[in-house]
């Protein structure tokens, strides 16, 4: 192709904007509009029609056009069709509607009995196992299998033979087919119990039912062993898991037998073992004889167990099976089992046996409250045994103090009282309080009562409970534990307003006298919430001072970080005004107790999260700023070479949230001083530095807005100081694209504030670091080509250069030339068209620079249109640069079109570049120039030569050219469009 002489097309931007402005169209409200409410067609099923046929009844008017989405469904929507299908199928199951009603009633009754507000035993299991531990060695008796333990053969049908066989099995069980494991650690013990649980399931699966029973009996016997008494609550949890498994297996087995030859009505097998028996929809008459006989056989085997404790536990485990034998079987059995517990001599063992019975009773018959109450009253009668000689001797031997021993009862008593207090009326609490008084205000019982009943009931009687706590014996059960239980209730419910201060004072008199730092902080942490809930910062500050006083000696706070963190969380939950929080004299000294780095950072993060969430308005309060800077600096200083990127990002976001909330109003110099201090404080977190740069740029633009673009000497010096801040800060960033973007943005801000030399420095710095851009960058942990990011930046940069005036000492278009030189010298990827795309993008900029009036400008900044005023030498320089760029572009197109490189990919690239170049010539070139016109036609033909150009785009482009040719000043395009033809790939 011959050399092309470039000439830009003259543009009248105002006229073009007016010409292309869309015409306003009036909309009549009566017409159909897509945003109008859609009338939904209701599809109903006619009775007597075949399955699937429907009739529609619509409330919509016939004048409203049909909804296009509904029309695709032939007037019916899928949901209506499903509803219609279910309506048709309903008569087919009408014979079981009564059964469904029974099931629904059963579920309603069950919800009334035990609802989701009842805390299940499973939620307490983990807490008990974690709390009651021991370092003592434990022992366990493992069952060893015996051939005589196999089930009797089906041929032994005589009753006497069955009885004899049953007794032989139990004799074999109790005569020592076992071995003892000694010196087990707590974890080994738990593992052995789990092995027994698995052995039980395996024996049951292999139809060795008697062996399974032997395992359960042996485990039940372990509950009589109190040789390591501190571990007994955890032992109870582990072994009752086995009992629960056994009870579930037996019940499911009998239930399965009931399904032959027909299933029981109203319940499926999956829900059978999860529902209270009293609400099962079947009756005893529905159970077949085989299931009844099997069920009786289990109860007879259990009744033959000689020892009381295993007989009691195993029968309680299968208590639910009574519903297969007798409608009132459970109601009759529970009182009998309750009476049997009276035969257990050890009060601790008896207490947990009662807890297990209450647990089973709540599962199968939660309405039998009388039995639960009788269980509890029996428990109260055993309390006098605690001071008896037998128990005291046992405590001496095991070196266990009485207060520690009494805490072993807590899980059992708490559970029994929870069952009794569940949905109980308020007078029951009064009755329980009276019983506590008759027993001399037994501290253990009083503690369980406060934890079991609803917090509202306890809070209403808080003063009464405080009086009872005062009268308790300090030696048996520490009073601070009682105040802890009371504090938990008062944190959830409010006592009478007139009593609140008295309650706090009475409680704190006891709490502050606790000598053990751990016991003290456990109780104080509970009452902090009550203090924050009902009092002011003065009382909270007093509490913090007392906590510091108790926890500072001997660095006791190092063992109480979780409780101290909880104190901070509770304060922040109720005090969202940080001017109040930081005005507490003891709040920051309280934070100083967090000496461990990881804990201190977590506390600071929790404070910052609350600050960002609840601080709605910006602040300049020096108290808040100083405290927050201290907290943010603590987080920043925790960053080191080993800190994970996610942690750095998390810390940065919190500090950025603080920076955004700082504003000194019109005191811009103070705001800049804050940013200077923050830069030195948070120098290791790059996102924070980026935010500070944005803040300072925003500060400069706010100054411009206040001055309405007319800077005084003082404000001009201030915005130059802002530019200096950003110019100094940007080089410290490691991310090359962050530096490029911020150089460009800061240059634009400087230009808007008439700081021409500063803007020039920013733009030159951006051009100078372009060679540092790597070919690949990490994006979200993955390596990606940087080419697309670099092209975006350069296009933005070119758009800015339109309004940047030339420096008087550096020649015409020196920034544009410098950018293009850097682009030419940059090492692009192999087989990349990025450099040529930059050249193509530069042509519109140069064309815009040659106009008499620029498309946009910056107020009070003289761009090149004013500096040169259409000087022919300036226009000649632009045209020469355009011709150079066009030559480079055409050379690249020739390289792509060589025959030896005529590959499909190269052809596609050539066509795409040629079409882009054609668009630039059409929009910005003066096609009255014959050479430019011919070049445009050649580029069109080249882009369509191999048929890879999208036909739709080509057609719309031709339509646009024809539309443009109708304008008087562009009539010359009429001849050009006739020379453009569409071609397809052959």
GIBELSUL-V54054 format. One record per helix or strand. SS is the DSSP state (h for helix, s for strand). FROM is the first residue (numbers start at 1). TO is the last residue. If there is no record, write none. Layout:
SS:FROM:TO
SS:FROM:TO
This chain:
s:8:8
h:13:20
s:42:44
s:55:57
h:68:71
h:78:113
h:122:131
s:138:143
h:147:149
h:159:174
s:178:184
h:186:205
h:209:222
h:229:258
h:269:272
h:277:279
h:284:286
h:289:303
h:308:317
h:319:324
h:329:343
h:347:364
h:369:387
h:389:398
h:402:407
h:410:421
h:426:438
h:443:452
h:455:460
h:462:470
h:479:492
h:497:511
h:517:534
h:537:559
h:561:574
h:578:581
h:587:591
h:597:614
s:619:619
h:622:637
h:645:660
s:662:662
h:668:681
h:686:707
h:713:730
h:736:752
h:756:768
h:770:772
s:776:779
s:782:785
h:787:801
h:814:825
h:834:849
h:864:868
h:872:897
h:899:901
h:904:924
s:925:925
h:930:944
h:951:965
h:968:970
h:973:978
